[in-house]
């Protein structure tokens, strides 16, 4: 088996969506880790640093926005490598948060091409950072 393009952590409490994304990314050559909660995501990140994170904004016990801040404070190298997935990007509080914390936003409903394009950008930047591209 060939080396994966990159490792992607998907954080979404909607298991069907998470599975669809996992399968699509695996078919494209990515290694995928899935988490259904903020707590699980944090535990997984403590054990392994993925190359990119797809993070749902609405999680059961903690908002994805709060988790985003925890993650980049704990692991600053994730800055620029986390995309927020949301259908609420036009909500006033979300817009205000995004103005203070610029990051990639994937608007639901998104298509897989948008995710692949964003991941390609992240992977290319990681290769340049590590001197392999």
C-alpha positions as CSV (number, residue, x, y, z in Angstrom):
1,X,0.0,0.0,0.0
2,X,1.3,3.5,-0.9
3,X,2.0,6.3,1.6
4,X,-1.2,8.3,2.3
5,X,-1.3,11.9,0.9
6,X,-2.0,13.2,4.5
7,X,-3.8,12.3,7.7
8,X,-7.1,14.1,8.2
9,X,-9.1,14.3,11.4
10,X,-12.9,14.7,10.9
11,X,-14.7,16.0,13.9
12,X,-18.5,15.8,13.4
13,X,-21.2,14.3,15.7
14,X,-23.3,13.3,12.6
15,X,-22.0,9.8,12.1
16,X,-23.5,9.4,8.6
17,X,-21.8,12.5,7.3
18,X,-18.5,11.6,9.0
19,X,-18.6,8.1,7.4
20,X,-19.3,9.6,3.9
21,X,-16.4,12.0,4.3
22,X,-14.1,9.2,5.7
23,X,-14.9,7.0,2.7
24,X,-14.5,9.8,0.1
25,X,-11.1,10.9,1.6
26,X,-9.8,7.4,1.9
27,X,-10.7,6.8,-1.8
28,X,-8.6,9.9,-2.6
29,X,-5.6,8.4,-0.7
30,X,-5.9,10.2,2.7
31,X,-5.6,8.5,6.0
32,X,-8.7,9.4,8.0
33,X,-9.3,9.6,11.8
34,X,-12.9,10.2,12.9
35,X,-14.2,11.8,16.1
36,X,-17.8,12.3,17.1
37,X,-17.1,14.7,20.0
38,X,-14.8,17.5,21.1
39,X,-13.4,15.3,23.8
40,X,-12.6,12.4,21.5
41,X,-11.0,14.8,19.0
42,X,-8.8,16.3,21.8
43,X,-7.7,12.8,23.0
44,X,-6.9,11.8,19.4
45,X,-4.8,14.9,18.9
46,X,-2.9,14.4,22.1
47,X,-1.8,11.0,20.6
48,X,-1.2,12.1,17.0
49,X,-1.0,15.3,15.0
50,X,-3.0,15.1,11.7
51,X,-2.0,17.2,8.7
52,X,-5.5,18.7,8.6
53,X,-8.7,18.9,10.6
54,X,-12.3,19.2,9.4
55,X,-14.3,20.5,12.3
56,X,-18.0,20.8,12.6
57,X,-19.2,24.0,14.3
58,X,-22.1,22.3,16.2
59,X,-20.9,19.6,18.6
60,X,-22.9,18.2,21.6
61,X,-20.8,19.3,24.6
62,X,-18.6,22.1,23.2
63,X,-18.9,24.3,20.1
64,X,-16.5,23.6,17.3
65,X,-15.5,27.3,17.6
66,X,-14.4,26.8,21.2
67,X,-12.6,23.5,20.3
68,X,-10.8,25.4,17.4
69,X,-9.4,27.9,19.9
70,X,-8.4,25.1,22.3
71,X,-6.6,23.2,19.5
72,X,-4.6,26.1,18.1
73,X,-3.6,27.2,21.6
74,X,-2.5,23.7,22.6
75,X,-1.0,22.9,19.1
76,X,-0.1,26.1,17.3
77,X,1.2,24.1,14.3
78,X,-2.5,23.4,13.5
79,X,-3.0,27.1,12.6
80,X,-4.1,27.3,9.0
81,X,-4.8,23.5,8.9
82,X,-8.3,23.5,10.4
83,X,-11.4,24.1,8.3
84,X,-14.7,24.8,10.1
85,X,-17.7,23.0,8.6
86,X,-21.0,24.9,9.1
87,X,-24.4,25.7,7.8
88,X,-24.4,28.7,10.1
89,X,-21.6,30.9,8.7
90,X,-24.1,33.8,8.2
91,X,-25.2,33.8,11.8
92,X,-24.1,37.0,13.5
93,X,-22.2,35.3,16.3
94,X,-20.4,33.0,13.8
95,X,-19.5,35.9,11.5
96,X,-18.1,37.9,14.4
97,X,-16.1,34.9,15.6
98,X,-14.7,34.4,12.1
99,X,-13.6,38.0,11.9
100,X,-11.6,37.6,15.1
101,X,-10.3,34.1,14.2
102,X,-9.8,33.8,10.4
103,X,-9.8,30.2,9.2
104,X,-11.1,28.2,6.3
105,X,-14.8,27.7,6.2
106,X,-16.6,25.0,4.3
107,X,-20.3,26.0,4.0
108,X,-22.8,23.2,4.4
109,X,-24.0,21.8,2.1
110,X,-20.6,21.6,0.6
111,X,-19.4,19.3,-2.2
112,X,-16.4,16.9,-2.0
113,X,-14.4,19.0,-4.5
114,X,-14.4,21.9,-2.0
115,X,-12.9,19.6,0.6
116,X,-10.4,18.0,-1.8
117,X,-9.3,21.5,-3.0
118,X,-8.8,22.8,0.6
119,X,-6.9,19.6,1.6
120,X,-4.7,19.9,-1.5
121,X,-3.8,23.5,-0.5
122,X,-3.0,22.3,3.1
123,X,-0.9,19.3,1.9
124,X,1.1,21.5,-0.5
125,X,1.8,24.0,2.2
126,X,2.9,21.3,4.6
127,X,5.3,19.9,1.9
128,X,6.8,23.4,1.4
129,X,7.2,23.8,5.1
130,X,9.0,20.5,5.4
131,X,11.2,21.1,2.4
132,X,9.6,18.3,0.3
133,X,7.8,20.3,-2.3
